[in-house]
Structure formats: structure tokens, C-alpha cells
Amino acid sequence: MALYERNYTRTADGIHAEVATSSSVAFMKKTYQLLAASMIAAAAGAFATLPYAETVMQYRWLIFGFELFMLFIGLRMTRNKPGLNLMALFVFTFVTGVSLVPMLARLIGMGSGATIGTAFLMTSVLFGALSLFAINSKTDFSSWGKPLFITLIVVIIASLINMFVLHSPLMHVVMSAGVLLLFGLFTIYDTQNIANGAYDSPVDAAVSLYLDFLNMFTSLLSLLGIFGSDD
């Protein structure tokens, strides 16, 4: 892989480069370990609260608000506090699992429970392929940040307009496909940033990758649910 394809000399600079690369590999390994643990925490949140889907649906906006609080405040407040940052990570990912319960319960109620496993498998394969591409590619994707962020804002606004005003099934399909594409590109961008040492903490890096995976999963779940429905 590109991350390991380095030619080292035994000069002082070469030794420093080798140590830096070894540190990068360890950082990425820790990041992906935390990503896997985050997925387990999310699965635990969904599994624990699935029997209470109606209650979760009733308080979905409160849950969503707490989710945003953890993402933009809780994780930031604990960023440089080892132990607390891990706790914040797992609280956040657990709550994201809870927030998925209404969608999961609806699919199960429709007799499409197998769609959940299919969506997770497809997301895992896609996420893994994009991550490997980002690590092996010699192209610099660092300039993607601003365009991706602007596109994200546009997608959020369009989704809210459709949710509260248009109520268009076709628009919902288009937006789900757009989210899938957008966070696929974010996966490439974030993975290369991690490989290049742009993150100070594996926790911060894991949050970025988790959000990429989660949004791709939910968009695929939505698309498969729509096209797999008899309605």
C-alpha cells in the first residue's frame, strides 16, 4: 500500500521518516479499532432500544438533539481529555444507534429485515474499497474539503425542504443517492487525511470515519427499503 511504500536510508532524516511512518501506521490501526468499537456501540444502542421503537419515535427529535449536542459540543469538550473522549465517543455512537430504531423497526415491520444486513454488508464493502483507494492513491485529495462541505450544506437544506415542504418520494430517492455519493467522497478525503497525519487524536479520526460509514449505511438502507417495498 502507498502508506508503506517508502524508501528509507539509515541517515538521521531517514530514521525520522521511518519512525514517522511507523507512528502513522499505529495511528491508523488505533483509528480503525475505535471505528469497529463505535459500530459495536451503535449496534448495542439499536438492539437495546428496538423493543421500544414507539417510544423512540415519540422522542426522536429529543434524541436527535442530544446526538447533535454530543457531536458538536460533547466530543469537542472532551477532545484533549483521554478517557473522557472515549466515553463521549461511545455515548455518541450508542445514541446514533438509538436514532436508527424507527427506520429499522419500519423495515422489520414490512418484512424487510434482511435489508438491514444487506445494507450493512454493501456499506462495509464500499467503505473498505474507498478507504483502500484513498490509502493507495498518489492523488492529493486535500483540496476536496471546501467543495464537499458546501455540498453537504446544500444537501442538508434540500433534505429539510423535502421533509417539511415538498414530501416528494422521488426527491427522497435523489437525496439518498446524493448522500451516498457525497459520503463516499468524504470517506476518500477523510481516510487520506488520516494517513497524512491531519488528525491529532485517533478518536477524532474515528468520529470522521464513523460519520462517513453511518451516512452511507442509512442512505443505502433508505434506498433498499424504497426499492424493496411493494408499495
N, C-alpha and C positions, 0 to 999 in steps of 0.2 A: 504494500500500500504506500501511497505517496508520503504518508506520515513517517514511514520508516526508511524511505529511500533517500538516505543521506550518506555522503562520503565523508568520513572522518579522518583527520590526521591527528597524530599524537602531539600536536602543539598545544600550548595553553588554550588558544582560541578553539581548537578542535575539541579539546576535553570539555570546555564550557558548552560547546554546541551539543555534544553527546549527552551531557548532564541535562541540558535544557530539553532535549528530545525525550529523554527518559522521564523527565518530570511531566511532559505533555502527555505521554502515554499513560502514566499513573493518574493524571488528572482526568483524562477521558474515561479510563476504566472506572474510577470512582463516580463520575457523572452518570455512566450507564448503569452502574449498580444502584444509584439513587433513583434513576428513572424506573428501573424494574420494581424497586420497593414502592415507588409512588403509584405505580399501576396496581400493585397488590393492595395498597391503602384505598385506592379508588374502588376497586372491586369489593373490598370489605364494606365500604360505605354503601354501595349499591345493594349488596347482598343483605346487609343488616336491616336496611330500611325498605326493601322491596315489599314485604308483607304490609307495610303501612303506606302504600302508594297514594291512597286518597288523602291521607294527612299531609304527605309531602307535597302533593298537588295543591292542597289548600294553602300551604305556607311557602310555595315555590318562589315568590318574589322576595320573601324574607331570607330564604336560603341563598338565593342569587345575590342579594345584597351583602350577606356575610361572606360569600365567595369573593366578591369584588373587594370587600374590606381586607380580607386576608391577602389577596393578590397585590393590591396597591399600597396597603399600609402595614399589615402584619408581617409580610415577608421582608419589607423594607426596614422595619423597625428592628428585626432580628438578624439582619444581614451579616453583621460582624460579631455575632454572639454565638459561638459554637455550642451546640446542644439545643439552644432555643431556636436556631434557624432550622434544624432538623425537625423539631416539634412543629414549627409553623408550616414547614413543607408538607408534613403528613396530615396535619389538620386541614390544610387547603385541599390536598388531593382527596382526602376522605369526603370532604364536603362536595367536591365535584362529582364524586361517585353518587352521592345522595341526589344531586341535582339531575342526574340522568334517569332516576327511577321512573318519573312519569312516562318518558319515551319507552323505556324498557318494558314497563307494565302494559303499555298500549300494544306493543308488538307481541308480547306474550298472550295478551287477551285476544288478539287477532289470529292466534295460532301460528305466528311467525317467529317464535322464539329462536329457531335455528338461525335466523337472520343476524342475531346478535353475535354468535360465534363466527359466522361468515364475514361480517363486517370487521371484527377484531383481527381475523386471520389476514384479510385483504389489507387492512391498515398496517399490520406488522410487516408484511412483505414489502409494501410500498415504502414504508418508513425506512426499513432496512436498506432497500435498494438506493433510495435517495441519499441516505447517510453515507453509504459506501461510495457513491458517486462523488459526493462533496469532499470526502477524505482523499480520494484518488485523483480528483481533477486538478489540473495545473492552472485552471482558470481562476482568477480572483473575483469572488462574488461580493466583496465588501461594499461595492457601490450599490448593491440592491436594497440596502436598509431603508433609505428615504422613500423610494418608489413603493416598496412593499407596505410601509407604514401608511402612506397616503391611500393606497388601495384598500387597506384594512379599514380605514375610517369610512371610505365610500361604501364598502360592503356592509358595515355596521349600520350606517344611516339608511341604506336601501332596505336592509332586513327589517329595521324598525318601521319604516314606511309600509312595507308589505304586511307586517304583523298587525299594525294598528289601523291601517287605512285601506290598502288595496285588497288584502285577503286573497291573493291570486295563487292558485296551486302551481301554475306554470312559473310564476316568478319565484316561488319557493324552490322549485326544481333547479332553476337557473342559479339562484343564490347558493344552494347547497353544492352545486357543481363548482361554482366560483370559489367557495370556501375551501373545497378540497384542493383545487389548483393553487390557491393562494398559500395555504399552509404547507403544501408540498414544496413550494418555492422557499417558504420560511425555513423548512427543515434543512434544505441545502445551505441556506445563508447561515443559520444558527450553528449547524454542525461544523462548517468551515471556520466560523468564528471561535468555536471551542477548540478546534485543532490548532488554531493560530494563537491561542492564549489570550483571547479577548475577555475572558471572564476571570474574576478574582476568586470565585468560590464554586466548587462543584455543585453546591445547592442551587445557586443562581443559574448555572448551566442546565441543570436537570429540570428546573422550572420551565425554561425556554423550550426544551425538547418535549417536555410533558404537554405543554400547551399546543405545540405543533401536532403531536400524536392525538391528543384529545379532540381537537377540532377536525382533523381528518377522519377520525373514528365516527364522530357524531354526524358529519356530513355524509359519509358513506352509509351509516345506519339510516339516515333520513332517506337517502336515495333508494336504497334497497327496500326500505319499508314502503315507499311510494310505489315503486315498480313491481313489488311483490304483492301488493294489495289487489284484491278482487274488485275494489270499488272503482 
